[in-house]
Amino acid sequence: MHGWSFERFQVFLGYKCALLGIQVVYADARYTSQKCSYCGHTSKANRKSQSAFECQWCDLSLNADLNAARNLKNNYLAARGTSPRGGLPVRAPIVSAKYQGETVFTPDPSLALETSPRF
């Protein structure tokens, strides 16, 4: 398998999965090795070595392959319109209420994000 091209591997994988009734899905892999799976910061400097990932923004330190795998999962979920953290679809309103027959947005101050000193 080491000498196979990625395209050939995809063809074989798709063929075998189809025989077993397993769906194969593809996710955008661009910048997954440079993007932080926690905060989303993307930089070449995030890769300390082939196996080490350290985010320059939030200081997340993780195995580079694990970080890239999490980014692939997040890219796939985002393409489906689902939040990477689970829950509601990305574009769905989080808080809404009816007031005298009209739908209004009512943000909850307790849900406000804390500001980081890096902003």
C-alpha positions in Angstrom: 0.0 0.0 0.0 3.0 2.3 0.6 3.6 2.7 -3.2 -0.1 3.5 -4.1 -1.2 6.9 -5.2 -4.0 8.6 -3.2 -6.3 8.3 -6.1 -5.8 4.6 -6.4 -6.4 4.2 -2.7 -9.6 6.2 -3.0 -10.8 4.0 -5.8 -10.1 0.8 -3.9 -11.6 2.1 -0.6 -14.7 3.3 -2.4 -15.1 -0.1 -4.1 -14.7 -2.1 -0.9 -17.0 0.1 1.1 -19.7 -0.1 -1.6 -19.5 -3.9 -1.3 -20.1 -3.6 2.4 -22.8 -0.9 2.1 -20.6 1.7 3.8 -20.8 5.3 2.6 -17.6 7.1 1.8 -17.5 10.9 2.4 -14.8 13.4 1.6 -13.9 16.5 3.5 -11.8 19.5 2.6 -8.2 18.8 3.7 -6.7 22.2 3.0 -4.7 23.7 5.9 -5.8 21.0 8.3 -2.2 20.5 9.4 -1.7 24.3 10.1 -5.1 25.1 11.6 -5.8 24.8 15.3 -8.7 22.4 16.0 -9.7 24.4 19.1 -9.6 28.1 18.2 -9.3 27.9 14.4 -6.0 30.0 14.1 -4.2 29.0 10.9 -0.4 29.5 10.6 2.6 27.6 9.3 4.3 28.5 12.6 1.8 26.2 14.4 3.7 23.2 13.2 6.7 22.8 15.4 7.8 19.5 13.7 6.4 16.7 11.7 4.6 15.3 14.8 4.1 18.3 17.0 1.4 21.0 16.8 1.4 24.1 19.0 -1.1 26.9 18.3 0.5 30.3 18.4 -2.8 31.9 19.4 -4.3 29.7 22.1 -1.2 27.6 23.1 -2.9 24.3 22.4 -0.3 21.6 22.2 -1.3 18.4 20.5 0.0 15.6 18.3 -0.1 17.0 14.7 -2.0 14.0 13.3 -4.7 14.2 16.0 -5.1 17.9 15.4 -5.4 17.4 11.6 -7.9 14.6 12.1 -10.1 16.8 14.3 -9.9 19.5 11.7 -11.1 17.0 9.0 -14.0 16.0 11.2 -14.9 19.7 11.8 -14.7 20.5 8.1 -17.0 17.5 7.3 -19.5 18.6 9.9 -19.4 22.3 8.8 -20.1 21.1 5.2 -23.2 19.3 6.5 -24.3 22.4 8.4 -23.7 20.9 11.8 -21.7 22.5 14.6 -18.3 20.8 15.3 -19.2 20.9 19.0 -22.6 19.2 18.4 -26.0 20.6 18.9 -27.9 22.8 16.5 -27.0 23.4 12.8 -24.5 26.2 12.4 -26.9 28.7 10.8 -29.9 28.1 13.2 -30.8 30.8 15.7 -29.8 29.9 19.2 -32.2 32.1 21.2 -35.5 33.6 20.0 -38.8 34.4 21.6 -42.2 35.7 20.7 -43.2 39.1 22.1 -46.7 40.4 21.2 -46.8 38.0 18.2 -43.4 39.0 16.8 -40.3 36.9 16.9 -37.4 38.8 18.5 -33.8 38.0 19.3 -33.1 38.0 23.0 -29.4 37.4 23.8 -28.7 36.1 27.3 -25.8 38.1 28.9 -24.7 35.0 30.8 -23.7 33.4 27.5 -21.4 36.3 26.5 -17.9 35.2 25.6 -15.0 36.5 27.8 -12.6 38.6 25.9 -9.1 37.4 25.6 -6.1 39.7 26.3 -4.9 38.8 22.8 -7.7 40.7 21.1 
